[in-house]
Amino acid sequence: MLQNGPSSSASGTRTPAVAMLRLLGGFQISQALYVVARAGVADHLADGPRPVPEAAEAAGVRTDLLRRLVRSLATEQVFDFDADRDTVGLGPLGHTLRSDSGDSLRDVALMWMDTHYRPFAGLWSTLHDGVPAAERELGKPFFDWIAEEPDRVAGFSAAMSDLMTTLRQDALDSLDLSGVRHLVDIGGADGTALADLARRHEHLHGTVFDLPHVVEGADPVLHKAGVADRIGTQGGSFFESVPDGADAYLACFILHDWNDEQCATILDRIHRAADPGARLYLVETVLGEGTAPEVATLLDLTMMGMLDGRERVREDWRTLLSGAGFRLDRVVETTGPMCVIEATRTDD
Ligand SMILES: C[S@@+](CC[C@H](N)C(=O)[O-])C[C@H]1O[C@@H](n2cnc3c(N)ncnc32)[C@H](O)[C@@H]1O
């Protein structure tokens, strides 16, 4: 018999206590997803269902325990588990844990559980003193901690690249780059976004700007995309300065990491670098707008635990921008959870 979870029973029939218990157990589900992602179980099922012992051997884990994990995650739509045949296949969500699917979140599963999971145990303290839980757990601000180990940098950039494809691609697709000759991607990580944009806009030149140890990872991405002749890289901190003279700036998933004062500094650095009339595109969530409000509120929790940032409503964005010499022109909703906030640098 195929065991595949709550979709078969009407969730409306659940008592509030049962629904709450599932929410409370979320930390166990997260860890179960992590271990199957880390063991590459979904990759080993890419060609179809297999006997559980065979899948366990391929993944290098214990058969009896994998069977129990698979059964638990079948109720979450991750696997199809046939108890009679003792086989496991991918359920409706399973391919997102494959490393090579177009909407893979495998690197997010690894990064969140390796870096975000433990800090969240300290959310209680954050609620009282406002210090991000990660800063207390890691002993320093999150991005400083990431910078200490190349493996952390690579893992974080890989997760960002996953999220780029799954959450932000629609926003990048809807960027109006008509007339833009040179685009600077502020906090552009390993260049995934700018490589994609340059591939699709043949006229576009650009610069990936990020911390020196991060932007190092962009060269292979730009070469692989065949755009290294048009897109360069520059290392630095956006709290100091950003590349000047471009006619457009992109800050994708950046300002939500920072508090209002820090955002004002970053926007000021862009204002100083940009000529009057230059365009600024922010790819961010706008609380209360967009197609997946649950993603915006989830990210707001992430910001609370990990950084001093937050998600914002439209008026927050307008205030931040106008305070730094930018006019908010429009907010473009996309088919995904992110919006494109378009602004123009005003005259001094
Ligand atoms: C949430 S990630 C977003 C990356 C990318 N824009 C995306 O959408 O996937 C934030 C980025 O900001 C970069 N960053 C953090 N502090 C920075 C600083 N002071 N100067 C420049 N970049 C910084 C990080 O290295 C990281 O790549």
The ligand as a Gaussian input file, in Angstrom:
#p B3LYP/6-31G(d) Opt

LIG

0 1
 C       21.313000      37.407000       1.093000
 S       22.747000      37.436000       0.112000
 C       22.078000      37.893000      -1.467000
 C       22.975000      37.496000      -2.594000
 C       22.393000      37.753000      -3.996000
 N       22.173000      39.151000      -4.273000
 C       21.122000      36.963000      -4.184000
 O       20.071000      37.553000      -4.407000
 O       21.204000      35.720000      -4.137000
 C       23.547000      38.891000       0.687000
 C       24.879000      39.184000       0.003000
 O       25.406000      40.400000       0.562000
 C       26.804000      40.246000       0.656000
 N       27.356000      41.187000       1.641000
 C       27.232000      41.146000       2.992000
 N       27.884000      42.186000       3.548000
 C       28.424000      42.894000       2.526000
 C       29.183000      44.086000       2.467000
 N       29.513000      44.744000       3.582000
 N       29.558000      44.553000       1.245000
 C       29.216000      43.889000       0.116000
 N       28.476000      42.735000       0.100000
 C       28.084000      42.257000       1.306000
 C       26.972000      38.804000       1.077000
 O       28.295000      38.342000       0.856000
 C       25.917000      38.116000       0.210000
 O       26.442000      37.705000      -1.027000

